[in-house]
Amino acid sequence: MAIYRNIQMSFWTDSKVVDDFTPEDRYFYLYLMTNPHTNLAGCYEISLKQASDETGYTKDVIMNLLERFENVHNVIRYSKETKEVLLLNWSKFNWTRSKDFQKPLNKEIEAVKNAEFKRFLQDSIDGVGTVPRPSSDGVGTTDTVTVTDTVADTDTVSGSQIRVEFESLWGLYPKKQGKADAFKHYRKARKSDTTYEEVGRGIQAYVEYIRANGIDMQYVKMGSTFFSQQSWSDDWTYRKPRTESRNDLFARLYEEHKDDI
């Protein structure tokens, strides 16, 4: 699932990005972190053609960039066999210890095709993950990525992060009334087990529900009401009303009025 993707503002001041990344590198790294194929695990399948179509680069350029990010910057791994990209630092900024988050995360990890990538992600949940990196002589070197101290805990999520998340969600909500109250309830929910992705999916589902049913704006929940009621947890699945064929309609009307005939 990945619907909304947070990018830390520190991305632009990170020493590695500032010192080592070219403008092209920065654009491509942002693409790797925010493209529509990303998911909770930070390991997703994408073809060279898809990346080419979405970035405007040729397939050769995409392949060169993937190799550069793997061998020079050491921030990803790419499997040509399974066409999967693994973002090594994804867990540090996008994983939480929330039980509601862990369940779908484990499901996505189980779906990973590359065995080394899957093992790295499974180990990362427990603390330290290792994944080989190709070397010039063809012998893989092993890199260790420590994630224990950097996996976000919903009990200690920073106030600034919550504010950034809320502003993003508020921009999506259709009826922007009661912003201050809505933020208060969102902050309270995030300090418990609610995730940013969960709220985002709920807002998207509600917006689609409004559109599909042609609901007038006067009947749409105010923002403060939606957040205070935690309406992102409601079932906003749109179900198309069942329509009757002409024969069924005539048969039903006959049964209902046959005594009057």
VENZIPE-V758173 format. One record per pair of residues at least 12 apart in sequence whose ideal C-beta (glycine too) atoms are under 7 Angstrom apart, sorted by the first residue. I is the first residue (numbers start at 0). J is the second residue. D is the distance in whole Angstrom. If there is no record, write none. Layout:
i = [I;I]
j = [J;J]
d = [D;D]
//
This chain:
i = [0;0;0;0;1;1;1;2;2;2;2;3;3;3;4;4;4;5;5;6;6;6;7;19;27;30;31;31;31;32;34;38;39;39;39;40;40;40;40;40;41;41;41;41;41;42;42;42;42;42;42;43;43;44;44;44;45;45;46;47;47;65;69;70;73;73;74;74;75;76;76;78;78;81;81;83;83;83;83;85;85;85;87;90;90;90;91;91;91;94;94;95;95;95;95;96;96;96;97;97;97;98;99;99;99;100;108;108;115;115;116;123;126;126;127;127;128;128;129;129;129;130;153;153;153;153;154;156;161;161;164;165;165;168;168;168;169;169;171;172;172;172;173;173;173;174;174;174;174;174;175;176;176;176;177;177;177;178;180;180;181;181;181;184;184;185;185;188;197;198;201;201;201;202;204;205;205;207;208;208;211;212]
j = [38;39;103;196;37;38;39;196;199;200;203;167;196;199;32;33;37;164;195;29;32;33;92;72;64;54;75;84;86;86;53;107;103;104;107;104;107;108;111;120;85;86;89;90;93;83;84;85;111;116;120;83;84;81;82;83;82;84;82;61;62;77;132;133;132;142;87;88;87;116;130;113;116;112;113;111;112;113;116;116;119;130;144;123;146;150;146;149;150;150;151;151;152;153;194;150;152;153;153;192;194;192;192;194;197;194;120;121;130;131;130;146;146;147;143;145;144;146;141;142;143;142;189;190;191;192;190;189;186;189;195;182;185;198;199;202;181;222;202;202;222;225;206;209;219;216;219;220;221;222;222;221;222;223;221;222;223;222;223;227;222;223;226;226;227;198;226;229;231;231;230;231;232;231;235;230;235;237;235;237;237;237]
d = [6;6;7;7;5;4;6;7;5;6;6;6;7;4;6;4;6;7;7;7;7;7;6;6;5;6;7;6;6;7;6;5;6;5;5;6;4;5;7;6;7;4;3;6;6;6;7;5;5;5;6;7;6;7;5;5;6;6;5;5;6;5;7;7;7;7;6;6;6;7;6;5;7;4;5;7;6;5;6;5;7;7;5;5;5;6;6;4;7;5;6;5;7;5;6;6;5;7;5;5;6;6;5;6;6;5;5;6;6;6;7;5;7;4;6;5;5;7;5;7;5;6;6;7;7;6;7;6;5;5;5;5;5;6;6;6;7;7;5;6;5;7;6;7;6;7;5;7;6;6;6;4;6;7;5;5;2;6;4;7;5;5;4;4;5;7;5;6;6;5;7;2;7;6;4;7;5;7;4;5;4;7]
//
